[in-house]
Amino acid sequence: MTERNADIIQSEIDYNIRLCTLHARCYRRVRAVLSFCSLAGGSAAMAGILSAQHDWAIAAGVTLALIPILDNVINPGDKSAAHEQLRRRYVELRQQLMRRQIDAAAADTQLHGLYAEQPDEIEGLRKAAQNDADLQRGLDPANKLSIWERVCHIFA
């Protein structure tokens, strides 16, 4: 591994802090949407609405039945917590580097160790996180976001 300077490492840490923040927020919002749909689907008001719309009743019933399955498969609560925990570890590493408690080589080694612990990621948030980190550092955003990436960024 070639030795990199502290500014480059700090830039990567800033990016990863922002990426973890976006992921944690996104998964919290997914969890909220799934919880809302699950609660709304079980309400008497939803049953009343669907009873008047026979064409939609079957599709809505199947969709509402899939909500708990999606919640179980996606598991947004645990993913949000994992990203939040990893974000805290990146923040701690950044503080150690800025306070010169560790040198660049040790920070780089720890950074690569944290990469290995990265939980599931949403690809659409990568460029947005890089742009946010660039803005935070006073640089112009380098990445043009696709429509999907903009939607992911707005949702997160």
C-alpha positions in Angstrom: 0.0 0.0 0.0 1.5 3.4 -1.0 1.6 6.0 1.7 -1.0 8.7 1.3 -1.1 12.1 3.0 -3.4 13.1 5.8 -5.5 15.4 3.6 -6.4 12.6 1.2 -7.3 10.3 4.1 -9.3 13.0 5.8 -11.2 13.6 2.5 -12.0 9.9 2.3 -13.1 9.8 5.9 -15.4 12.8 5.3 -16.9 11.1 2.3 -17.6 7.9 4.3 -19.1 9.9 7.2 -21.5 11.5 4.8 -22.2 8.2 3.0 -23.0 6.5 6.3 -25.2 9.4 7.4 -27.2 9.2 4.1 -27.6 5.5 4.4 -28.7 5.6 8.1 -31.3 8.3 7.2 -32.5 6.5 4.1 -33.0 3.2 6.0 -34.8 5.1 8.8 -37.2 6.6 6.3 -37.7 3.2 4.6 -38.6 1.8 8.0 -41.0 4.7 8.6 -42.7 4.2 5.3 -43.1 0.4 5.8 -44.4 1.0 9.3 -46.9 3.5 8.1 -48.1 1.3 5.3 -48.4 -1.7 7.7 -50.4 0.4 10.2 -52.6 2.0 7.5 -53.2 -1.3 5.9 -54.7 -2.7 9.1 -56.9 0.2 9.8 -60.7 0.1 9.4 -60.5 3.3 7.2 -58.4 1.4 4.7 -60.9 -1.5 4.7 -63.7 0.9 4.1 -61.9 2.6 1.2 -61.0 -0.8 -0.4 -64.5 -2.2 0.0 -65.8 0.6 -2.3 -63.1 -0.1 -4.9 -63.4 -3.8 -5.9 -60.9 -3.5 -8.7 -58.2 -2.3 -6.4 -59.0 -4.4 -3.4 -57.1 -7.5 -4.4 -54.0 -5.6 -5.5 -54.0 -3.5 -2.4 -54.6 -6.6 -0.2 -51.6 -8.4 -1.8 -49.4 -5.3 -1.5 -50.3 -4.7 2.1 -49.6 -8.4 2.9 -46.1 -8.0 1.4 -45.2 -5.0 3.6 -44.2 -7.1 6.7 -42.2 -9.4 4.4 -40.4 -6.5 2.9 -39.7 -5.1 6.3 -38.2 -8.5 7.3 -36.2 -8.9 4.2 -34.8 -5.3 3.9 -34.5 -5.0 7.7 -34.1 -1.2 7.6 -33.9 -0.8 11.4 -30.8 -2.9 11.7 -29.2 -1.5 8.6 -29.8 2.1 9.9 -28.2 1.2 13.2 -25.2 -0.5 11.5 -24.5 2.6 9.3 -24.9 4.9 12.3 -22.4 2.9 14.3 -20.0 2.9 11.4 -20.4 6.6 11.0 -19.5 7.1 14.7 -16.3 5.1 14.1 -15.4 7.2 11.1 -16.0 10.4 13.1 -13.7 9.0 15.8 -11.0 8.2 13.3 -11.3 11.7 11.8 -10.9 13.3 15.2 -7.8 11.2 16.0 -6.2 12.2 12.7 -7.0 15.9 13.2 -5.7 15.9 16.7 -2.6 14.1 15.5 -3.2 11.2 17.9 -2.4 8.9 15.0 -0.3 9.4 11.9 -1.5 9.2 8.3 -0.3 5.6 7.8 -2.1 4.4 10.9 -5.3 6.3 9.9 -5.1 4.8 6.4 -4.8 1.3 7.9 -7.8 1.9 10.2 -9.7 3.3 7.3 -9.2 0.2 5.2 -10.3 -1.9 8.2 -13.5 0.1 8.3 -14.1 -0.5 4.6 -14.2 -4.2 5.3 -17.0 -3.6 7.8 -19.2 -1.6 5.4 -22.8 -2.9 5.6 -25.2 -3.0 2.6 -25.0 0.1 0.5 -27.4 1.8 -1.8 -25.4 2.6 -5.0 -27.5 5.6 -5.7 -26.1 7.4 -2.7 -22.4 7.2 -3.5 -22.0 10.2 -5.8 -24.4 12.3 -3.7 -22.3 11.6 -0.6 -19.1 12.5 -2.6 -20.7 15.8 -3.7 -21.8 16.6 -0.2 -18.4 15.9 1.2 -16.8 18.1 -1.5 -19.2 20.9 -0.6 -18.3 20.5 3.1 -14.7 20.9 2.2 -15.3 24.0 0.1 -14.9 22.3 -3.2 -17.3 22.3 -6.2 -19.2 19.0 -6.6 -17.5 16.8 -9.2 -20.2 14.3 -9.9 -23.3 14.9 -12.0 -26.2 12.9 -10.5 -28.5 10.7 -12.5 -32.3 11.0 -11.9 -32.1 7.8 -9.7 -29.2 9.3 -7.7 -31.1 12.5 -7.2 -34.2 10.6 -6.0 -32.1 8.6 -3.6 -30.4 11.8 -2.3 -33.7 13.6 -1.8 -35.2 10.6 0.0 -32.1 10.3 2.2 
